[in-house]
């Protein structure tokens, strides 16, 4: 039973409460009328709070925890102090297994050489040589920190802002706030070859209307299952759908335009539109040989991060608001406890496609209003238990993410970790600050993009978070 039904039941059983209940119902109605969900179509295009710099987001998530000190965060002192002892703070030891919490660890130098790149001179390692060519388009954040050092919780943190409770994904919030520019495609799409840590919660709408949940696409011959028409006669299908729509509308009206029911109906309508729009969006036949070569994609291939990135560009062109690409799943990922050499092939899978995506968007004049986000749930320790240890452990106290396009500074680095990469030294950026900045670039005041649930107004950034204004162009 929802709040409105409960209030009406309460009013019917007492002579003392009708006035109070009437005020409460009026307040509920006012809130509903002023919310983005009030539209008859919950996915109708909506205006943000102010003029945005970005119209859409492409979110690149590297699952497992990419080592910041081997990639984006150059630490000469870490090289000099290789195998030197380090007294680990107790808080950091929580990331280690119970049988591996000796307080003295040993520094480990990076496994890839760093060089200054582009006119900006950003230090980037040979782990990502192709993306390093785009250094002058990158905005590095070297002072990120998360609230948890376990994969599932940290993955939820970077996606939802919460490491403890189920909350809507950042992509769902963007869909809720902006709606879609293309009624025949979902406003939030996730291209993932396997389930990540925390599974489908990563793209869940949770308490937001269900139409804002991410639609998962699996690379392969049939990216969206069951998308082909089962009825070969289009006219007959339109007649059946028209009849179904009439019954759905009658059912909806009888239930007071319940938003969850409206969202479910809208999801089926979008699925119908996808029968026409999705096959065309996923068809790369008209892409030039030069474009395929740029991404490192063989003609006819439907797998790999190159395919994901090229499809992301095509979905962005067709009005999808939030496109997330997840490179791996909850195994076979960047979680290099045993040997950091495992970072090598994972980087090779994503490096050229990421660089190609940036170059392709820029050549089409799309990078200026497309916010590209590169993220991982946490970094990896600059130290380990033994001298010359091959791997690294989880590290949420300091790591690196980056942004490009969409109104951020280019060829720029913000914040610093300490001289070894252990902890944030200056200008720390919590995941709430990260999300607040993303929403700001999309035209939202993060404190005002709210949804009423369980008696309170929720937002992506919970009860704190600040826009990092120094990142804005």
Secondary structure, DSSP 8 states (H G I E B T S, - for coil): --HHHHHHHHHHT-SSSHHHHHHHHHHHHHHHHHSGGGSSSTTS----SS--S-SEEEEEEETT---GGGTT---HHHHHTTT-EEE--HHHHTTS-GGG--SEEEE---SS-EEEETTTTEEEEGGGHHHHTTGGGEEEEEEEE-S-SSHHHHHHHHHHS-SSS----HHHHHHHHH--S-TTS-SEEEEESS--TTGGGGG--TTS-GGGS-EEE-SSTTSSTT-S-S-S-HHHHHHHHHHHHHHHHHHHHHTTT-HHHHHHHHHHHHHHHHHHHHHHHT--TTS-HHHHHHHT--TT---HHHHHHHHHHHHHHTT-SEEEEE-S-SSSSS--SS-TTHHHHHHHHHHHHHHHHHHHHHHTT-GGGEEEEEEES-EE-SEESSTT-S---EE-SSEEEEEESTTB-SSEEE-EE-TTSSSEEES-EEHHHHHHHHHHHTT--TTT-EEEETTEEEETTTT-----GGGB-
